[in-house]
Amino acid sequence: MTTIVQILTQIFLRVVKLILCFAFAPIPIALAADDEGRGKAIQYFLFAASVGLEAVIIYLATNIYSIGLAGLSSTVGSTNAISTIVAMLFLNGMYLAVIQYASQFAEKLTGGH
């Protein structure tokens, strides 16, 4: 149960980060018009690109997680309980790891901090 709470917390935090990132987007657009603020605006746009890439990574991980759950639920009757529990823990752990490291991977890929 705690893994599900961790997953939902991470997804909620990323959604709030995405909303706040694009809610304040007009400010760097205005800064880009001035030569002095152009560097900060470019840095913000790289950060916004990394947040968008992070959302795409989380979306793909969620689809893979749902496919894994569907495959797991179809084999529940034919396997024993221990292997089902181990498979569920592995699936939740991998999903949580992808969500937690998606931010770092997206920032490295785009260069936005």
MODELLER restraints for C-alpha pairs under 7 A, 6 or more apart:
rsr = mdl.restraints
at = mdl.atoms
rsr.add(forms.Gaussian(group=physical.xy_distance, feature=features.Distance(at['CA:3:A'], at['CA:92:A']), mean=6.55, stdev=0.5))
rsr.add(forms.Gaussian(group=physical.xy_distance, feature=features.Distance(at['CA:7:A'], at['CA:96:A']), mean=5.81, stdev=0.5))
rsr.add(forms.Gaussian(group=physical.xy_distance, feature=features.Distance(at['CA:10:A'], at['CA:99:A']), mean=6.96, stdev=0.5))
rsr.add(forms.Gaussian(group=physical.xy_distance, feature=features.Distance(at['CA:18:A'], at['CA:51:A']), mean=6.24, stdev=0.5))
rsr.add(forms.Gaussian(group=physical.xy_distance, feature=features.Distance(at['CA:21:A'], at['CA:48:A']), mean=6.38, stdev=0.5))
rsr.add(forms.Gaussian(group=physical.xy_distance, feature=features.Distance(at['CA:28:A'], at['CA:41:A']), mean=4.69, stdev=0.5))
rsr.add(forms.Gaussian(group=physical.xy_distance, feature=features.Distance(at['CA:28:A'], at['CA:44:A']), mean=6.79, stdev=0.5))
rsr.add(forms.Gaussian(group=physical.xy_distance, feature=features.Distance(at['CA:29:A'], at['CA:41:A']), mean=6.68, stdev=0.5))
rsr.add(forms.Gaussian(group=physical.xy_distance, feature=features.Distance(at['CA:31:A'], at['CA:37:A']), mean=4.87, stdev=0.5))
rsr.add(forms.Gaussian(group=physical.xy_distance, feature=features.Distance(at['CA:31:A'], at['CA:38:A']), mean=6.11, stdev=0.5))
rsr.add(forms.Gaussian(group=physical.xy_distance, feature=features.Distance(at['CA:31:A'], at['CA:41:A']), mean=6.02, stdev=0.5))
rsr.add(forms.Gaussian(group=physical.xy_distance, feature=features.Distance(at['CA:32:A'], at['CA:38:A']), mean=4.39, stdev=0.5))
rsr.add(forms.Gaussian(group=physical.xy_distance, feature=features.Distance(at['CA:32:A'], at['CA:41:A']), mean=5.39, stdev=0.5))
rsr.add(forms.Gaussian(group=physical.xy_distance, feature=features.Distance(at['CA:43:A'], at['CA:112:A']), mean=6.21, stdev=0.5))
rsr.add(forms.Gaussian(group=physical.xy_distance, feature=features.Distance(at['CA:46:A'], at['CA:110:A']), mean=6.22, stdev=0.5))
rsr.add(forms.Gaussian(group=physical.xy_distance, feature=features.Distance(at['CA:46:A'], at['CA:111:A']), mean=6.43, stdev=0.5))
rsr.add(forms.Gaussian(group=physical.xy_distance, feature=features.Distance(at['CA:46:A'], at['CA:112:A']), mean=4.43, stdev=0.5))
rsr.add(forms.Gaussian(group=physical.xy_distance, feature=features.Distance(at['CA:47:A'], at['CA:112:A']), mean=4.17, stdev=0.5))
rsr.add(forms.Gaussian(group=physical.xy_distance, feature=features.Distance(at['CA:47:A'], at['CA:113:A']), mean=5.71, stdev=0.5))
rsr.add(forms.Gaussian(group=physical.xy_distance, feature=features.Distance(at['CA:49:A'], at['CA:110:A']), mean=6.87, stdev=0.5))
rsr.add(forms.Gaussian(group=physical.xy_distance, feature=features.Distance(at['CA:50:A'], at['CA:106:A']), mean=4.95, stdev=0.5))
rsr.add(forms.Gaussian(group=physical.xy_distance, feature=features.Distance(at['CA:50:A'], at['CA:107:A']), mean=5.30, stdev=0.5))
rsr.add(forms.Gaussian(group=physical.xy_distance, feature=features.Distance(at['CA:50:A'], at['CA:110:A']), mean=5.78, stdev=0.5))
rsr.add(forms.Gaussian(group=physical.xy_distance, feature=features.Distance(at['CA:50:A'], at['CA:112:A']), mean=6.13, stdev=0.5))
rsr.add(forms.Gaussian(group=physical.xy_distance, feature=features.Distance(at['CA:53:A'], at['CA:106:A']), mean=5.89, stdev=0.5))
rsr.add(forms.Gaussian(group=physical.xy_distance, feature=features.Distance(at['CA:54:A'], at['CA:102:A']), mean=5.51, stdev=0.5))
rsr.add(forms.Gaussian(group=physical.xy_distance, feature=features.Distance(at['CA:54:A'], at['CA:103:A']), mean=5.66, stdev=0.5))
rsr.add(forms.Gaussian(group=physical.xy_distance, feature=features.Distance(at['CA:54:A'], at['CA:106:A']), mean=5.61, stdev=0.5))
rsr.add(forms.Gaussian(group=physical.xy_distance, feature=features.Distance(at['CA:57:A'], at['CA:102:A']), mean=6.46, stdev=0.5))
rsr.add(forms.Gaussian(group=physical.xy_distance, feature=features.Distance(at['CA:58:A'], at['CA:99:A']), mean=5.96, stdev=0.5))
rsr.add(forms.Gaussian(group=physical.xy_distance, feature=features.Distance(at['CA:61:A'], at['CA:95:A']), mean=6.57, stdev=0.5))
rsr.add(forms.Gaussian(group=physical.xy_distance, feature=features.Distance(at['CA:61:A'], at['CA:98:A']), mean=6.97, stdev=0.5))
rsr.add(forms.Gaussian(group=physical.xy_distance, feature=features.Distance(at['CA:65:A'], at['CA:95:A']), mean=6.62, stdev=0.5))
rsr.add(forms.Gaussian(group=physical.xy_distance, feature=features.Distance(at['CA:76:A'], at['CA:84:A']), mean=6.59, stdev=0.5))
rsr.add(forms.Gaussian(group=physical.xy_distance, feature=features.Distance(at['CA:107:A'], at['CA:113:A']), mean=6.15, stdev=0.5))
